[in-house]
Amino acid sequence: MSDTVQHDRRHTLFGILCFLLLAVGWLWALRFTPSDEHQGEVYRIIYVHVPSAFTAFSSAGILCLFSLWTLLGRNSTAGLWAKAAAEVGLIFTLITLATGSIWGRPTWGVWWTWDARLTTTFVLALLYAGYLIFYSSMAPGSQRDRVAAALGIIIAINVPIIYKSVTWWRTLHQPPSIVREGGSTMAPEMLATLLLCLVSSLCVAAWMLVLRAYNLKLQQKLEQLVP
């Protein structure tokens, strides 16, 4: 059996396990975790919304890491990993915005408002999209890699702004309830379910990142073979 086939099988198995873990987390959130005392059943969307947001932010961190490696010239394929991270980050940012709007409609009475947290997250989606458009429109080469790497670092800078937006400005979003002084304000069973969904979301994102980076490497090799 070739190394490529073995790699594909291992990666497929890992992907199946990741999605099974995600399904278990969502099932547990829907069936076995109590609803919120004040918001009722709509509160359950937190088990998709918050993990998606954290995964989108983590993708920005990975993008920044590979962007730095690109600028330092430490890895010839770092730019491909950065592009893969940006694609994964955009997907989870869009999920974050969509689930936030669904959650906001019964909670705030509107699908969208230019709240500080919503606006800065929307900016993150625009930055991810702009990065990918720029990367695809430029000819391959060191100039594209350097400029894309600089954009990747700028994207990562936006993440702490999003996180601190609820304390820097007046916002409809509640203050931090998980990572805060004095410990989490969530009920232990809710927090445990949220952490399960968070881990499963990160695993799925890792699977997507590795798969996309692998495909980009294959695409690059094929392009190099074409005269």
C-alpha atoms as one frame of an Amber mdcrd trajectory, in Angstrom:
protein
   0.000   0.000   0.000   1.463   3.401  -0.990   2.199   6.139   1.518  -0.390
   8.376  -0.168  -3.166   5.809   0.277  -2.203   5.267   3.913  -2.174   9.014
   4.490  -5.612   9.397   2.891  -7.057   6.589   4.996  -5.638   7.972   8.227
  -6.914  11.409   7.412 -10.350  10.092   6.483 -10.538   8.139   9.751  -9.499
  11.217  11.713 -12.185  13.265   9.955 -14.878  10.689  10.759 -13.860  10.684
  14.422 -13.900  14.496  14.525 -17.410  14.730  13.090 -18.639  11.969  15.396
 -17.288  13.909  18.366 -19.012  17.027  17.051 -22.300  15.146  16.649 -22.046
  13.803  20.207 -21.454  17.309  21.534 -24.449  18.756  19.690 -26.677  15.848
  20.693 -25.694  16.259  24.317 -26.335  20.002  24.088 -29.805  19.484  22.606
 -31.028  16.544  24.669 -29.242  16.365  27.996 -28.050  19.886  28.871 -30.594
  22.081  30.702 -31.873  25.225  29.027 -31.081  28.694  30.322 -33.326  30.089
  33.038 -33.772  33.453  31.315 -33.372  32.786  27.578 -34.961  29.355  27.382
 -34.297  26.958  24.509 -32.757  29.534  22.158 -29.773  29.617  24.503 -28.675
  26.241  23.157 -27.277  27.923  20.062 -24.366  28.944  22.289 -22.968  25.422
  21.774 -22.451  26.223  18.093 -21.898  29.973  18.253 -19.154  30.189  20.874
 -17.082  27.198  19.608 -17.302  28.592  16.062 -16.116  32.000  17.253 -13.235
  30.508  19.229 -12.256  28.376  16.230 -12.337  31.409  13.943 -10.069  33.268
  16.365  -7.743  30.275  16.679  -7.489  30.127  12.887  -6.315  33.742  12.936
  -3.608  32.752  15.396  -2.488  29.897  13.144  -2.563  32.253  10.156  -0.343
  34.693  12.059   2.107  31.926  12.999   2.550  30.705   9.422   2.699  34.304
   8.185   5.624  34.940  10.523   7.303  31.771   9.288   6.814  33.005   5.732
   8.447  36.350   6.503  11.335  34.626   8.267  11.746  32.152   5.408  11.686
  29.184   7.798   9.332  26.995   5.721   8.792  26.971   1.956   5.189  25.790
   2.346   4.240  28.140   5.195   2.312  30.352   2.779   0.115  27.419   1.759
  -0.631  26.597   5.390  -1.472  30.268   5.970  -3.929  30.270   3.064  -5.546
  27.088   4.381  -5.892  28.670   7.829  -7.533  31.752   6.300 -10.058  29.579
   4.445 -10.946  27.662   7.593 -11.120  30.898   9.573 -13.517  32.469   7.070
 -15.850  29.468   7.226 -16.078  29.559  11.011 -16.395  33.344  11.088 -19.401
  33.150   8.773 -20.919  30.443  11.006 -20.321  32.731  13.989 -22.077  35.649
  12.312 -24.994  33.480  11.145 -25.599  31.849  14.526 -25.168  35.194  16.269
 -27.888  36.696  14.090 -30.202  33.749  14.784 -29.540  34.127  18.511 -29.950
  37.899  18.381 -33.395  37.875  16.741 -35.340  36.522  19.760 -32.931  38.041
  22.296 -32.486  41.585  20.971 -35.453  41.749  18.592 -33.310  42.288  15.470
 -31.312  40.056  13.129 -28.426  42.516  12.985 -27.238  45.623  14.765 -23.934
  47.452  14.528 -22.926  46.295  17.970 -19.195  46.538  18.722 -18.728  42.757
  18.948 -20.780  42.113  15.805 -19.028  44.849  13.839 -15.508  43.744  14.715
 -16.388  40.123  13.912 -17.830  41.259  10.582 -14.544  43.071   9.939 -12.744
  39.790  10.629 -14.814  38.085   7.925 -13.967  40.901   5.489 -10.274  40.614
   6.323 -10.292  36.857   5.765 -12.122  37.302   2.457  -9.781  40.116   1.401
  -6.763  37.969   2.204  -8.045  35.114   0.057  -9.012  37.406  -2.828  -5.572
  39.023  -2.776  -3.787  35.667  -2.559  -5.717  34.296  -5.526  -5.339  37.423
  -7.673  -1.568  37.810  -7.318   0.963  35.819  -9.303   2.860  33.217  -7.246
   6.155  34.447  -5.898   7.974  35.950  -2.953   6.229  39.315  -3.290   2.777
  37.730  -2.951   3.916  35.646   0.006   5.365  38.653   1.859   2.338  40.902
   1.343  -0.061  38.066   2.225   1.979  37.364   5.365   1.665  41.013   6.419
  -2.101  40.821   5.905  -2.209  37.630   7.952  -0.577  39.377  10.889  -3.049
  42.287  10.628  -5.936  39.800  10.727  -4.607  38.310  13.956  -4.371  41.780
  15.525  -8.139  42.158  15.072  -8.883  39.155  17.315  -7.994  40.738  20.700
  -9.994  43.803  19.621 -13.029  41.556  19.117 -12.513  39.898  22.486 -12.125
  43.184  24.394 -14.894  44.989  22.505 -17.484  44.116  25.169 -15.427  45.901
  27.828 -13.994  48.762  25.741 -17.336  49.932  24.333 -20.999  49.850  25.261
 -22.379  46.717  23.645 -25.428  44.473  23.649 -23.219  41.457  24.256 -22.867
  40.230  27.796 -19.449  40.516  29.497 -17.145  37.464  29.499 -18.784  34.617
  31.405 -16.273  31.784  30.899 -12.770  33.263  31.183 -13.079  35.935  33.860
 -11.888  36.884  37.323 -13.612  34.778  39.929 -14.267  31.866  37.569 -17.003
  31.053  35.103 -20.588  32.100  35.754 -21.975  29.169  33.764 -23.508  26.123
  35.421 -20.985  23.242  35.536 -23.040  20.956  33.248 -23.439  23.755  30.687
 -19.751  24.602  30.823 -18.773  20.928  30.371 -21.009  20.627  27.299 -19.653
  23.866  25.875 -16.069  22.656  26.329 -16.947  19.377  24.572 -18.403  21.290
  21.629 -15.377  23.577  21.625 -12.902  20.692  21.479 -14.886  18.971  18.720
 -15.045  22.205  16.716 -11.282  22.661  16.985 -10.737  19.041  15.913 -12.912
  19.529  12.833 -11.030  22.738  12.021  -7.693  20.938  12.395  -8.907  18.212
  10.034 -10.022  20.834   7.504  -6.730  22.709   7.820  -4.544  19.667   7.206
  -6.721  18.459   4.325  -6.743  21.860   2.623  -3.002  22.394   3.080  -2.342
  18.929   1.638  -4.503  19.715  -1.399  -2.784  23.070  -1.901   0.603  21.336
  -1.876  -0.598  18.878  -4.508  -1.951  21.752  -6.594   1.384  23.552  -6.346
   3.259  20.450  -7.499   0.937  20.039 -10.469   1.373  23.680 -11.457   5.151
  23.275 -11.343   4.915  20.354 -13.777   3.043  22.439 -16.336   5.532  24.235
 -18.604
